[in-house]
Amino acid sequence: MIFVTGATGFIGRYLCERLLSDGFRVRGTFLESESPLSLPDGVEPSTIQPLGPDTKWTGALAGVETVIHLAGRVHIMADNADDPLTEFRRVNVDGTAQLAREAAKAGVKRFVFISSIKVNGEETKAPYTDGSPPMPSDPYGVSKWEAEEALRRIEKKTGMEVAVVRPVLVYGPGVKANFLSMMKIVRRGIPLPFAGISNRRSLVYVGNMVDALVLCASHPAAAGQTWLISDGEDVSTPELVARMASALNVPARQLRCPYCLLDLAGRVTGRRDVIRRLSGSLSVDISKIRRELGWNPPFTMEDGLRETAGWYMRAGIN
């Protein structure tokens, strides 16, 4: 039995469907405020309270051999919490540690934790590798790093195997936030001022993400390690816009704009962080997972963008 937290989310639904298709028994969580119908067909439902240090897991973990922990407090652009770091720690650190301790007590053999590349930082000159030092710069990244450390302590104390996965930005059908916003702009033919940007960004298609998670849940060599994953090819922002436009079957409309003006626009609109991400580099080297687990992304970025564009057009999103 594989237990998936966050099973109703963007990645969680794809993961559950993949595990079921591979013949695994899957138990997935949903909140009391949600309906069990939000889980993919075939997933055994498990109602839980919101993730935190006091969440009760005992019954949910009965008979479980592997936990894949996707649930957590996600990165929020405009965080309204009085103390974001405290809230991130309560959910992502204390909540994760509570689940891991209960999992170890229940006899779970492996715990796969979905962390974030934000543990390493926000920008790269050279791609991050498995040996890059943790340098989180925001509350979300700090909480993910502290959760990783807590899990390693539990692993050492209990013997439960822990595999940590640090993905880059995940996209695919059902994606939201900035990736969806850019897709809307490209589809509408609104010119984007990124033609002069020369950067490198790593992304990971949800199909590749799920494939790597399934491997990390089962491969003997995945235990005790941290894995960086991506599509295995990096693009500049203007290249991404061009590929997205091709997938949407529309022209790529881009303008050259000096960075100082982009930065000014970011300041004026309150979206300076978005401008920095779109103009800066953040890439990862996935040589370790290729070499040690024999993993290669089963989908190309072209595949992923085509599937995402197809979903977007079928959904009629405005």
Secondary structure in CASP SS format (residue, H / E / C, confidence):
PFRMAT SS
TARGET T0000
AUTHOR 0000-0000-0000
METHOD secondary structure of the structure
MODEL  1
M C 1.00
I E 1.00
F E 1.00
V E 1.00
T E 1.00
G C 1.00
A C 1.00
T C 1.00
G C 1.00
F H 1.00
I H 1.00
G H 1.00
R H 1.00
Y H 1.00
L H 1.00
C H 1.00
E H 1.00
R H 1.00
L H 1.00
L H 1.00
S H 1.00
D C 1.00
G C 1.00
F C 1.00
R C 1.00
V E 1.00
R E 1.00
G E 1.00
T E 1.00
F E 1.00
L E 1.00
E C 1.00
S C 1.00
E C 1.00
S C 1.00
P H 1.00
L H 1.00
S H 1.00
L C 1.00
P C 1.00
D C 1.00
G C 1.00
V C 1.00
E E 1.00
P E 1.00
S E 1.00
T E 1.00
I E 1.00
Q C 1.00
P C 1.00
L C 1.00
G C 1.00
P C 1.00
D C 1.00
T C 1.00
K C 1.00
W C 1.00
T C 1.00
G H 1.00
A H 1.00
L H 1.00
A C 1.00
G C 1.00
V C 1.00
E C 1.00
T E 1.00
V E 1.00
I E 1.00
H E 1.00
L C 1.00
A C 1.00
G C 1.00
R C 1.00
V C 1.00
H C 1.00
I C 1.00
M C 1.00
A C 1.00
D C 1.00
N C 1.00
A C 1.00
D C 1.00
D C 1.00
P H 1.00
L H 1.00
T H 1.00
E H 1.00
F H 1.00
R H 1.00
R H 1.00
V H 1.00
N H 1.00
V H 1.00
D H 1.00
G H 1.00
T H 1.00
A H 1.00
Q H 1.00
L H 1.00
A H 1.00
R H 1.00
E H 1.00
A H 1.00
A H 1.00
K H 1.00
A C 1.00
G C 1.00
V C 1.00
K C 1.00
R E 1.00
F E 1.00
V E 1.00
F E 1.00
I E 1.00
S C 1.00
S C 1.00
I H 1.00
K H 1.00
V H 1.00
N C 1.00
G C 1.00
E C 1.00
E C 1.00
T C 1.00
K C 1.00
A C 1.00
P C 1.00
Y E 1.00
T C 1.00
D C 1.00
G C 1.00
S C 1.00
P C 1.00
P C 1.00
M C 1.00
P C 1.00
S C 1.00
D C 1.00
P H 1.00
Y H 1.00
G H 1.00
V H 1.00
S H 1.00
K H 1.00
W H 1.00
E H 1.00
A H 1.00
E H 1.00
E H 1.00
A H 1.00
L H 1.00
R H 1.00
R H 1.00
I H 1.00
E H 1.00
K H 1.00
K H 1.00
T H 1.00
G C 1.00
M C 1.00
E E 1.00
V E 1.00
A E 1.00
V E 1.00
V E 1.00
R E 1.00
P E 1.00
V C 1.00
L E 1.00
V E 1.00
Y E 1.00
G C 1.00
P C 1.00
G C 1.00
V C 1.00
K C 1.00
A H 1.00
N H 1.00
F H 1.00
L H 1.00
S H 1.00
M H 1.00
M H 1.00
K H 1.00
I H 1.00
V H 1.00
R H 1.00
R H 1.00
G C 1.00
I C 1.00
P C 1.00
L E 1.00
P C 1.00
F C 1.00
A C 1.00
G C 1.00
I C 1.00
S C 1.00
N C 1.00
R C 1.00
R E 1.00
S C 1.00
L E 1.00
V E 1.00
Y E 1.00
V H 1.00
G H 1.00
N H 1.00
M H 1.00
V H 1.00
D H 1.00
A H 1.00
L H 1.00
V H 1.00
L H 1.00
C H 1.00
A H 1.00
S H 1.00
H C 1.00
P H 1.00
A H 1.00
A H 1.00
A C 1.00
G C 1.00
Q C 1.00
T E 1.00
W E 1.00
L E 1.00
I E 1.00
S C 1.00
D C 1.00
G C 1.00
E C 1.00
D C 1.00
V E 1.00
S C 1.00
T H 1.00
P H 1.00
E H 1.00
L H 1.00
V H 1.00
A H 1.00
R H 1.00
M H 1.00
A H 1.00
S H 1.00
A H 1.00
L H 1.00
N C 1.00
V C 1.00
P C 1.00
A C 1.00
R C 1.00
Q E 1.00
L C 1.00
R C 1.00
C C 1.00
P C 1.00
Y H 1.00
C H 1.00
L H 1.00
L H 1.00
D H 1.00
L H 1.00
A H 1.00
G H 1.00
R H 1.00
V H 1.00
T H 1.00
G C 1.00
R C 1.00
R H 1.00
D H 1.00
V H 1.00
I H 1.00
R H 1.00
R H 1.00
L H 1.00
S H 1.00
G C 1.00
S C 1.00
L E 1.00
S C 1.00
V E 1.00
D C 1.00
I C 1.00
S H 1.00
K H 1.00
I H 1.00
R H 1.00
R H 1.00
E H 1.00
L H 1.00
G C 1.00
W C 1.00
N C 1.00
P C 1.00
P C 1.00
F C 1.00
T C 1.00
M H 1.00
E H 1.00
D H 1.00
G H 1.00
L H 1.00
R H 1.00
E H 1.00
T H 1.00
A H 1.00
G H 1.00
W H 1.00
Y H 1.00
M H 1.00
R H 1.00
A H 1.00
G C 1.00
I C 1.00
N C 1.00
END
